[in-house]
Amino acid sequence: MKSSTPIILRRTALIIALSAAFPAFANDNNSDQDAQKAIAERVIIKGDKPTTLPTEIPTTIEGINAKAIETTINALDAEDALKYLPSLLVRKRYDGDYNHAVLATRASGTGNSARSMVYADGILLSNLLGNGAGFTPRWGLVTPEEIQRVDVLYGPFSAAYAGNSVGAVVDYVTRMPEKFEGHVKLAGFTENFQEVATDKSYSGHQLSASLGNKQGAFSWWVNVNRMDSDSHPLVFANKLLSAGTVSTAGKPVTGAVAGRNPQGLDWWLIGATTQYHTIQDHAKIKLAYEITPTVRASYTYGIWRNDMNSGAESYLRDANGAAVYSGDVNIAGRKFTINPTDIANSKNDLQHVTHGLSVKSNTKGEFDWEVAGSIYDYQKDIARAPTVAIPSADTGGAGRITDGSGTGWNTLALKGIWRPNTEHTVEFGYQREAYKLRTLVSNTTDWINGAATTRFSAFQGNSELSSFYAQDAWRINSVWKTIIGGRFEQWSAHDGALSNATTTLPFVKRDENEFSPKAALAFRAADDLILKASIGRAVRNPTVSELYQGTVSTQTIVNNDPNLKAEKSWTSEWSAEQSLDNGKGLLRTTFFHEDTSDALYSQTNTLVTPNITNIQNVDKIRTNGLEIAYQASDVFVPGLDVASSLTYADSIITKNDKFIKSVGKWQPRVPKWRANFVASYRVNDQLSTTLGVRYSGRQYGSLDNSDVNAFTYLGFSSFLVADVRVRYKIDKQWTAAVGINNLNNKKYWAFHPYTQRSLVAELKFDY
């Protein structure tokens, strides 16, 4: 067989030439299907059409279906399905991580949760009340067993999504049955964790069951899931060596572990905290009814509960060998003061509920429409923490209760598709998203079971985004297609207020209007080659927690920027998708570029005295990158499937007047290199084996890149980890699987430690 290398080189040259001639190309997975048969296998696997995405998708899209997830991934959480997709990283620290699993994309790091959007059956799961580790998507509202497929749209190139789509849009499509079916899955997992002075095993188990049927025009689906998980410690209490006073004062203790912090300064690690024991319950009911042969109504109800207890362990021992948790101590000739909250435990009691309703036509004729709405409600959101030290805190004592009840968001979408002729498909609509954040912190005499007494602090804020959008996909001829669209957004933030124990002060209302154009052009260069590029503007408005920041001081809100601006990004990509080996393989090469103005980051303003540290606008960040993705079936031998990707991102802060030291530095948490590789071999119809490898290069956590020591608590390190999975189909109904995550037992960090080597075992019954 002749080598295809010269052809690929010539076509790569053609890509670059066309990219210079045409500023925007587009991806199309619905037209010219005869020329994109192989590409469609990757974009929409086995023809499974997404139910909530626009019919015309003018950008790079990657996806994975249920069969591939079950075969290749040790999936215990919904976000595990994204593990090997190009340029994506979910900061999942342990199985069942419910509050810090941020999604990172090409030009957005794991501190930028508001720069991506996650949906499940059209219900918004992204928590856009804030930006950062505490505002992660509500992954727990989806379980791996109910996933039919996942699609990821890269970049803000569809007018159908708000500016938070600048990184990516993730769409989970969950199952609806065509006949009676039932499934039960039992999984167990365990990890041996060794870090600092902790050397323990942490284990858990998960039980999931689902049942569904379709009877005439009516179909239904029920899924329940329970996860009981022990995490390794996530936080290590510490004291900088320089903070100690050379003295003989304080209780002499041993057990402190010497180390260096991310800035390379000497410190003592004195205890391990935030060791979660979390029990999570999930239940979902989906109902669908075909009102007519072309009109379908569907309703989703989901509930997620979490009961969490966080443990703590002091490394320090006094002369009698007793653990020391607070007070003045002496470590190697220096006196340090350990506060009661330095090595502390905590509790969470959460119950979140979601509703989704959609009525949609599917005539495939001149006009189709959809009306959809969703609600996400924090019915109960209680966090408890002591203000007294262990061991007194183990049985109660004073503390604080943080109540987030009443927080949530709701969405409304009115969508239309107009097909005036065979050349044009016009999509348009109106969308409204409303967010409400409520936090009340109260004192209590018993942090474990006591009622709230006096107010300690409170926070509230609302925001709304109303949008009109339209885009037209015009098939110019058999080889050319253009997509042009735009999105007008009206943003409002109001009813913001900040309280201390005695005073409540309001914030000023904000209103802004923005327009974001989108444009694309696609060219079918050959039967097996599609060239495309897209360009789009995205406006990411401040979340309520970013906008309404600060503290109350003498009847005034201080440390707040009332003029905080929205992030504004221009993003473009130039791509080629090359079908290989008669449709058995696909090679995609994408050049991407992003210019972001007024990026929202926490930083120190050095232009004022005294310096102020809060959420501020970083003037300019520029990202240039290259993404190469390859997928092929029956590589070298029948049954061997391979998927791999390589991403290079040059992401630099080019202007930041408030913090000059950051100019010329790398954008935080965006590595220069990322790579994924997964190979799955079907030995026969019963047995399959999978090897997956994930790599991420060096990252920085600070804007000035001063965190030079990456492999430590609070650091952001590189990593190279391997995962394996063996799946055996015992008979028609029973399947067993065993896998190892982080086979090479790499110790790596993203502020907190990631999971070390862990074993996963599964047994599943399908009816």
N, C-alpha and C positions, 0 to 999 in steps of 0.2 A: 504494500500500500504506500502510495506516495506521501511524502511529508507535506503537511498543510502549513508549515512554518512560513514559507515565503508568501503564501496567500494572506495569512494573518498579518504579517508585517506590512504588506501593501495596503490591506484594509485599515490597519491602525493609522497609517499615514493619511488615508482618506478621511478617517474620523477627525483627525486634527485639522485637516484642511476645511472640512465642512463645519467644524466647530467655529473656525474663524469667520467663515462666510455667513453662518446663520447663528444668531445669539441665543436661540432657544429651540430645543427639540423636545419631543414628547414621547412618552410611553403609551402604547395602546394595546390593551389586552382583550378588546372586544371586537375590533374590526380587523380586516386583512388576516383573518384567522388561518387561511390556507398558507400564508407565508410565515406564520408565527406558531405553527403547531408545536414545535419543540419548546419554544419559549413559553407557550401557554402551560406546558406541563410543569414548568418551574413556578410561573407566576400564579396560576390557578391550578393547583395540583389535581389531576384527574377530572378537570372540568368543574370542580366544586366552586360555584359562583358565590362570592361573598354576599351577605344579605344586607349589610348596612353601609358599605362603601359606595361612593359615586359610581355610576355605570362607566364613566370614562375616567381613567386614573392616569394623569399626565406626569408620572414620575416613576422612579425606581420602586419596585415592590418585590419583597421577598416573603415567602410563606412556608408553612409546614402544616401537614395534616395529622389527624389522630393516629393513623397507622405509623407514620414516621416517628412521632413522639413516643409511642408505645415501644417501638423497636429500638430506638437509639438513645433515649434519655431516661436517666433515673429520676423521673419527675415526681416530686412530692408537693410542689406548689405550682400555681399557674404560671409564674414567671420563669420557671424552668424550661418552658417550651421555647423561650427566646435564646437559650444558652449558646447555640452554635450559629445564629444568624449573623450576617456581616455587620461589623461596626457597632454591635450592641453589647452592652454590659449591664447586668442588674446587680446592684450592690447587696446581694443576699448574704447575710453573715452566718445564718444557721437555718435549718429546716423549720419553717413556720415564722420566719422573720416578718412581722406585721407592721413595723413602724419605721424601718430605715432602708427598705429595698428600693432604692432610687434607680430609675432607668437612665443610662447614659447612651448618647448617640454620637454621630460623627464629630460634631463640633460642640457638644455639650457634655459636661462631666457629671459625676454622681452627686454634685451639689446643686444641680439645676433641674429639679423635678418638674418645674413649671414650663419647661421647654420641650415637653412631649405630651401626647394625649393618648390615653388608654381607654378603650371601650369594650363592652361585652354585650353583644346583641343590640347595639345602639345606645346602651346605658353608659354614661360617662363614669368611669372609675377613677380617673385622675383627680387628685385632691388639689385643686387650684386655689385653695385658701391661703397657701403660702408656697415658698420655694426653698427646698432643702430636705434634709433627712427626715424631719418630722412631718412631712407632707407627701408621703409616698402614695402611689396608686393603691386602691383598695383591692389588692390581689386576692384576698380571701373570699371575695364574692364569686370567684370562679375556681373550680377544682379541676385537676388534670383529667379526671375520668369523664367529665362532661364536654370537653373540648372537641369540636369537630374539626376545626382548623384555626390557624392564626395567620393574619396577614399584616405586614408592616409596610407602610408608605413612608419613604424617606423624604424629608424636606417639606417646605411649606408651599407646595406647587398646586394644590387643589384649593379652589375658592370655597369649597364646602366646609373648610375647617378654619377655626380661629387662629390667631397668631401664635398660640401655644404649640401649634403643630410644627414650629420651625425646625425641631429636631426630627420627629417622626410621629406617625399615628399608628398605634397598635390596635388591631380589631380582632377580638376573640369572637368566634362564631361557635355557639354551643349546640348540642345535639337537639334535634326534634325527630321522633321516630316515624318510620314508615309502616311499622307493624309492631306487635307486642314484643318488648325486649326488656331484659333485666340484667344488671351487672352488680357484682360485689367484689371489692378488692381490699386485701389486708396487706399492709406494708410495715416493716420494722426497720429501724436505722440506728446506728451507733457510731460514735466517734471517740477516739482516744486523743485527748487534748493535752499537750505539753507546752506550757509557755510561762516564763518567769518562774514562779515557785508553785505553779499549779500543774498537777499531773493526775488527771482523772478521766474517767469515761463518762460520756453524756449520750443518752439514748432516748428513743421515742418510738411511737407507733401511730399508725393512721388506718382508719377504717372508713371505707366509702361504699355507698350503695345507691343505685339508681334504678328507676323503673319508668317505662313509658309505653304509649300505644297510640295508634291512629285508627279511628273508627269513623269512616265516612268523612264528613267535613271537619270533624273535631279531632284534635290531637293533644296529648298532654305528656309532661315529663316531670319527674320528681327526682331530686338528687340530695342526699344527705352525706355529711362528712364530719368525722371527728379526728382531730390531730392532738396528740399528747406529746409534747416535746420538751426536752431539757437542753438548753443551749449552754455552750461553754461561756466563761466570763467574757464580757465585752468591754469592760472598763477596768483600768488598773490605777488605783489611787497612788499618788506620787507626791514627792516633795523635791523641789530643786535644791541641790546642794548649797547653792548661794543663798537660799532662804533661811538656812539654819544659822544659829549663832554659836560660835565657838564657846563652849561652856561645859561645866560639869552638872548643870541643872537638868531637871527632867528625869523621868523614870528610865533607867537603862533598859534597852530592848535589843533583841537580836532578831534576825530573820529578814531584814530589809535586803532587797536585791539591787545592786548597783547597775546603772545603765546610763544611756544618753537619750535625751529627748530629740525630736525631729530637727531642732536647731543645733544639735551637737553639744548641748550643755549637759553637764553631769546631773543626774537625779537619782533619788531612791524610789524604788517601786515598793509600796508598803502593804498592798492588799488588792484583792480581786473582787469586783462588784458587777452588778447587772448580769447575774447569772439567772436567766429567765427559766421558770417552769411555766409553760403556757399550755392551756387546754382551749382549743378553738373548735367551735361547733358551727357548721354551715348547713343551711337548708335552702333549697330553691324549688319553686314550682313555676313551670312554664305551660301556658295554655294557648292554643291557636284554634281559630275557627274560620273556615272559608265561607264568608258571607255569600259570595257568588263565585263562579269559577275564576274570576279575575280580581276579586277583592278579598283580602285576608286580614283578620284582626289577631293580634297576639298580645299576651300579657305575661309579665314576669314579676314574681315576688321572691325576694331573697332576704335572708337574715343571717347575720354573722355575729357570733358571740365569742368573747375572749376573756378567760379568767387567768390572770398572770400573777405569779409571785416571784419576786426577784430576791435572790440570796446574795450574801456578801461573806467574804473570808479575809481576815487579817493575817498577814504574814508575820506580824510582830509578836514576839513572846517576851514576857518579863522574866525575872530571875527564877520564878516558880514554874515556868513553862506555860502560863496562862496567856491567852490571846489578849492583845491590847487594841482597843478600837478608838480611843479618844484621849485627850489630855496632852500635857507636855511630856515628851519623850526625848531620850538622848540616844542618838544613833552615831556611833563612831566619833564621839567627842563633840557633837553638835546638838543643840536643843532645837526641836521642832514642835509645833503645836498642831495636833490632829483635831480638827473640828468634828462635831457629832455627825455631820453629813458627808464627811470625806469617805468613810467606809460604811455605806448605809444600804438598807433594803428598801423595797417598795412594792406596791400592788396596783394592778389595773383591773377594772371590771367594765367591760365594754359590750354594748349591743347596738349594732348598726343594721338598718333596714333599708332596702331599696325596692322601688316599684318602677316598672317600665311598661308603657302601653303604646302600641303602634297599630294604625290602620293603613293599609297599603294596597294600591292597585298594581297589577302586573299584566297589562293587556298586550304589551309589546307593539302597541299601535302608535297612533300619533301623539297621545298624551297619557302619562301616568303620574300618579301623585302619592304622597305619604304624609300623614299627620302622626307625630311621635312626641312623647313626653316621658320624662323620668324624674324621680325623686330619690335623693340619697339623704338619709336622716340619721344623725347621732342620737338615737333614742336614749341611750345611756352611755356616758363616757366619763368614768370616774378613775382618777389616779390618786393614790394615797402614798405619802412618804413621811417618815418621822423627822422630828427636829431634835430628838434625843438620840444618844449613841447606843449601839449594841453593847452589852446584852440587854439593857433595859428596854430597848425598842423591840426586842423579840416577843415581848408580852404586852406591848401597848405603849402608852406614854404620848406626850404631846406630838403634834405633827400638823400637816396641812393636807387639805383635800382640794384637788383641781377638778372642777366639774365642767365638761365641755358639752353637756346636754343642750340640745337646741341648735347645734352647729349642723350645717349641711348645705346642699345645693339642689337646684332643680333646673331642668332644661325643657325647652319646647322647640320643635322643628316642624316647619311646613315646607315640603319639598315638591317640586314639579319637574317633570321631564317632557320636553316638547320635541317631537321629531317631525318637522314640517316636510321633510323629504329624505331621501336616502343619503344625502350628503351631510346633513346637519343633525346634531343631537344637542339640544340646549337644556342645560340643567340650571335651575334657579330655586331660590327659597328664602325663607326668613327663619332666623334662629334667635333664641333668647336663652341666656344662661344667668342664673342668679345665685350668689354665694352669700352665706351668712356664717360668721364666726363668733362664737360666744365662749368665753372662758372666765370662770369665777374661781378664785383661789381663796379658801376659807381656813381659818384656824380650827383645830379640834383638840380635845383633851385626850382622845384615844385614836391614834392614826389607823389602827387596824379595823375597828368596828364603830368608832364614835361618830356622832352627828357633827355637822358643821356648826360652828359658833359664830365668831365675828369674821368680817371680811378682812382679808389680807391685801388682795388686789383683784382687779377685774379688767377685762378687755372685751371690746365688741367692735364689729365692723361689717358692712355689707358692700357688695359690688354687683354690678349688672353689666352684661354685654349683650346688646341687641345688634343683629347683623342682617344685611341683605347681600345676597351673592348671586352671581350668574356666570356661567361659562359655556362656551360654544365649541363643540368638537366638529370641525369641518374637514370632511374627507375630500380633499381637492381632486385627487385622482387615485389610481391604484397604488401609487408609491409615495404620495405626499399627503400629510395630514397636519393640520394646525389646531391648537387649542388656545383660546384666548378667554380670559375671565377676569373678574375682579370682585372684591369684597369690601363693602362699606360697613364700618363698625362704629357704634356709639357706646362709649364706656362711661360708667358712672360709679363713683365710690361715695358712700354716704353713711350716716348714722354711726360714725366711728367715735369711740369714747375710751378713755383710759382712767382707771381708778386706783387709788391707794386705799388705805384703811378708812379714811375719812372724807376724801374728795373725789369727785368725778368731773373730768374735763372733756369737752367734745373736740373733735377734729373738724377741720373745714371740709366741706363737700368738694368733690372733684368731678369734672365732666370733660371728656375729650372725644373728638371725632377723627377717624382715620380711614384712609382708603388704601387697599393693598391690591395692586394689579398682579396678574399671573399670565404667562405666555409660554407657548411651547410649539415646537415643530418636529415632526418625525419624518424620516426618509427611509424607505425600504431599498437599501442599496443592492440587495440580492435576495434570492429566496431564503437564504439562511443567515442573513445579516440585516439587522435593524439599527440605524443610527438615530440618536435623539438627543435633545437637550431641553432643559426647562429653566425658567427664571421666575422668581417670585419674591414679593415683599411680605414680611411678617411683622406685626406689631404685637409685642408681648407686654400687656399692661401690668403695672405693679399689682401684686396680690394684696389683700387687705392686711395681712400680717407684715408685709414689707412697707406698705404705705403708712399704716397707723402704728408707728413704732415710737419708742421713747419711754420716758419715765416722768412721774409727777414730782415737781419740786417747787414748794412755796407757791401753790396756786398756778403753776405754769407747767406745760409739757416741754421738756427739754430733750435734747439728743434726737430730734425729729427733723426730717426734711419735708416740709409741706409741698415743695415743688418737685418732688421726685418724678423723673420722666419715665416714659415707657421705653423698653428695649425696641429698637428698630433694626431689622436685619434684611439685607438683600442677599438671597441665596441663589446659586445657579449650579447646574450640573450638565456635563456632556458625557453621553454614554454610547456604548456599542454592545449589542447582544448578538453573539455569534453561536449559531447552532453547529454542533460537532457530531461527527460519526453517525450521520443519518438520523439525527434527532435524539441520540442516546445521551448527548452531553450538551452543556451550555456554558459559554464563557462570557461574562459581562465585565467590561472595563468602564469605570466611571471616574471622571475628573470632577471634583466639587470645589466650590468657592463660597465663602460667606464673609460678608462685611457687617459687623454689628456695631451700632452706635448706642451709647448710653446703657451698656450692659449693667444689670443689677447685681451687685456684689456687696458683701460686708467688707468694709475697708476703713482705714484710718485717714481722715482728711488732715494733711500736714500743712494746709494753707491757713488754718486758723489756730489760735492759741487761747486756751489749751486745745490740743488735738482732739478731734471727735471721731469715734468709731461707731459706725452704724451702717445701714443699707444705703449705698450711694450709687451714682452712675459712673461707670468706667467709660471714658470717652469713646475709644475705638478698639475693637478686637478684630483681627483679620485671620481667616483660616483658609489655607489651600490644602487640598488633599487628593489622594488617589485611592480608589477602592476596586479591588479585583475579586470577583466571585466566580467559582467554578463548581459545576455539579455534573455528575455523569453516572450512568447505570451500567452494570456489567463491564466494569473496567478490568482489563486484562483477562479476567475469568468470569464466567457467568455467576451472578449472585453477589458480586462485589460492587457496592455503591459508594461513591465518594462525594463529599461536599467540602469545600474549603473556601476561605476568603483571607484577604490581606488588605489592611487599611493603613495608609500613611496620612497623618494630619499634621500640618505645620500651622499651629494655632498660637498667635503672638498678640500680646497687648501692644498696640502701636501708639496709643495716646491715652494719658491718664494724668491730667494736670493736678488732681488732688493728692496723688500718691506717685510722685515721679520715679521712685525706686522700682516700680512695677513695669515701666515702659521697656519694651524689648524682651520681656519675660514670657514664659509659656503660660497659656490660659490654665488656671487650676483644674486638675483632675482630667485633663485631656491628654492622653499619651501620644507620643509620636507614632508608635507602631501598635497595631492590634492584629491578631491572626487567630483563625479557628480552622480546625481540621477534624472531620469525622468520617470514619470508614466503617461501613456495616457489611458484614458478609453473611448471606443466607446459605448456610450449609445444606439445608433441605427445607421442606415445607414446615418442619417442626422447630428447627434450631437456627438461631441467628446470634451473631456476636458483633459487638460494636466497640471501637476505640475512638475516643474523642480527645482532642488536644486544644487547649485554650492558652493564648499568650497575650499579655499586655505589657507594654514598655513602661519606663519610668514616668511617674506623675509627680506633680507638686500640689500641695494643699493650700499654699499661700500665694497671693498675687505677686509678691516679690521673689518667689522661689527660694525663700530663705530656709525652708525645711529640707536640709541637705541629707539628713539621716532618715532614710525611707523605711527601713525594716525595724520599726519600733512602734509602740503605742502612740497614736496620733499621726503616724506617718502614712504615706501613700506610696506603696512599693510596686515594682514590677512583679510579674508572676508567669510561670509556665507550669501548667497542671494538666494531668491526663486523667481521663475517666474511662471506665470500662463497663460493659453491660453484656450479660448473656441471658437470652430469653428462650424458653423452651415451651412449646405448645404440647401439653401432655395428651390432650384429646380435643374433641370439637369444642368443649366447654371450659376446660381447665388450662390455665397458663401460669407458669412460674418464671420468675426472673430474679437474678442476683446481680448486683453491680457494686463498683467501688468508685466513689468520687475522690478526687485528689489522690490518685494512686501513688504518686511519688512523694506524698506527704509534705508538700511545699508549705512553708510558713510565710504568709504574706498578709498585707495590711491595706485597709482603706479607712484610716482613722481607727477603726476597730479591727480585731483579727478576723480573718476569714476562717471557714471550716478547714480543719486538717483532715487527714485521711479518714473516710467514713464508709461504712458498709451498709448497703441497702438490699433488702430482700422483699419480694412481693409474691403474692398468690392471688390469682384472679379467676372468678367464675363468670361466664357469659352465657346468657340464655337467649 
